[in-house]
Amino acid sequence: MSDKKTTEIEISDAVKAIAEAAKKSMTIAEGGIVEVPKDFYESLLPEGVSLKDVQKVQQANSTIIAGVGLALGDVGLAAFKKDKKLEQLSVSVNAGKDKLEVGLSRSRTSRNPTDGSEIVKHGVLSANWRVAAAGNRGDFKKVRDNVAERAAKMFG
């Protein structure tokens, strides 16, 4: 007798409602690409949240990312000049449940795609926006676990 129990992972009603609406608009095309209408995202927004609201937040985020990048560049270049051993700096900024991560490297080496020669770039700035919903927690974690469990039963 096995002590293992099959657990049903509870998905919220809000997530289920979005999934049902989304499925109606999805079409599997050639090559495994799932096509959706142009207004797909907008059609899934909750009542009271418009695409303009989302775009305002996206524009604000874009401006904040650029501003933090410029600030890190200013602070970082001065720090690199002062400390010759310092190779990189990074800053992590909480943005609600999400996180902005910006890094500055003194230099980075890459290859020229046309002739393969080495290129050294100085003051290389990078930014990442980490979305909490895509992490291993919350509703998305439940959905990932649910899909994996159903797939294991179906194919395993």
Beta strands, then each sheet from edge to edge (+ up, - down):
strand 1: 27-28
strand 2: 34-35
strand 3: 88-95
strand 4: 98-111
strand 5: 118-130
sheet 1: 1+ 2-
sheet 2: 3+ 4- 5+
end
